Amino acid sequence: MQFGEKIRLLRKRAGISQKDFAEQLGITRRALVYYENGERFPREAELIDKIADFFNVSSDFLTDDSESITMTKEEIFLEKAKAEDKLRGKAKQKNSLKLQNVYLPAENYQMKIKMRFLRY
């Protein structure tokens, strides 16, 4: 598991948004997105240490790709569902979803995916 995947999973488990986590780290949300997507890697060791301290893990754990976080069944399902949705082009509908002729705000998207998980 790569650095970005680890910090995304740890952040989600902590229930903190990208915006709030970026503020805690003193970086922009965009920089955090780059890190989580694996498009960039922090240049400063202090930032990696700060992330490790925040999640109470070692910086070696975060940077060693052979180390992995065991994902729960629900997390695996959510990742798979999101990947499938992106393939179907639903990522363009981030701001609203049509569910039984009612458009839901984006925050209800996670609930809809969880409902799919429960039916799964």
N, C-alpha and C positions, 0 to 999 in steps of 0.2 A: 504494500500500500504506500502510495507516494505522499509527500509532505502535504500537498493541497487537500487531498482526500481526507487525511487525518484531521487537519484543522477544521475542515467543513463538518465532519462527523462530530468532533468534540464540541464545536460551537453549537451545533443543532441539539446535541444532548444537553448542553448547558442551558438551552432555551434562550440564547442571546442572538439578536439580529446582527446582520453584517454591519449595519450602521453603528450600532452600539459597541460592537466588538472593535471595529476600526477606531472609534473614538477612544476606547480604553487603551489601544495600542499606540495612539497618536499618529495614525496613518490615515490616508483617505480610504473611503469605501471601495473606490475603484482599484486601489492597490491590493486590498484584501481579496477582491474578486479575481484579480490576476493570480494571486497566490493560490486561492482555492481551486481555480481552474487549471492550475499547473502551467500557466503561461509564463510566469515569472517566479523567481525565488528570492527571498530577502537577501540583500547584500550584507546587512549588518548582523553580526552574531548576537548583538544585544537584543535585536527584535525577536530572533528565534528564542533566546532565553526568556524574554518577556512573555511570549506565547506559551512556552513550556511552563513557566511559573503560573500563568493564569489557569492552565488546565491541570496543574500539579503533576506534570509528567517531566521526564528528562528531555533535554534538547537532543540527545542522541536518539531517543525514541522517535522524535519527530522527523529527524533527518535520515534515519536508516530505513531505506525502502523495504528491507527484508522483514522489518517489524510491522506487525499489522494489528488492527483493532478488530475484535470480533464483533461483527454486526449482528443485530437482532434480526429475527425473521421479518419483523415489520419494516425495519430500515432497509433490508434487502428488497422487499416488495416495493417500498416507496421509490427507491433508486431505479428499479426496473420500470415501474409505472411512469416515472418522469422521462426516462429515456424513450419509452414507447410513445409517449405524448409528443415529445420533440420530433420524433420521426413522422408523426402524423400531422405535424405543423400546428399543433395546439399551443406551442410556445408563443405564437403571435397573439394569443388571446389572454395574455397575462392579467389584464385589467378586469376582465369579466368572463364568466362562463355561462353558457346557457344550460340550465337544468330545469326541465319541465316548464319551458317557456318563461323562466324567471332568470334574470341575469344576476349572478352573485358577485360580490366584490372579491378581489384576489385573495384575501385572507381566508375565505371559505374554500379555496382550492385545496388546501391541505386536508380539510374535513372531508371533502368529496373523495379524495384519494384514499383516506382512511376508511370511508364507507365501502369503497371498492375492495379494500383489504379485508374487511370483515366478511364481505360476501364471498371472498376468494377461498 
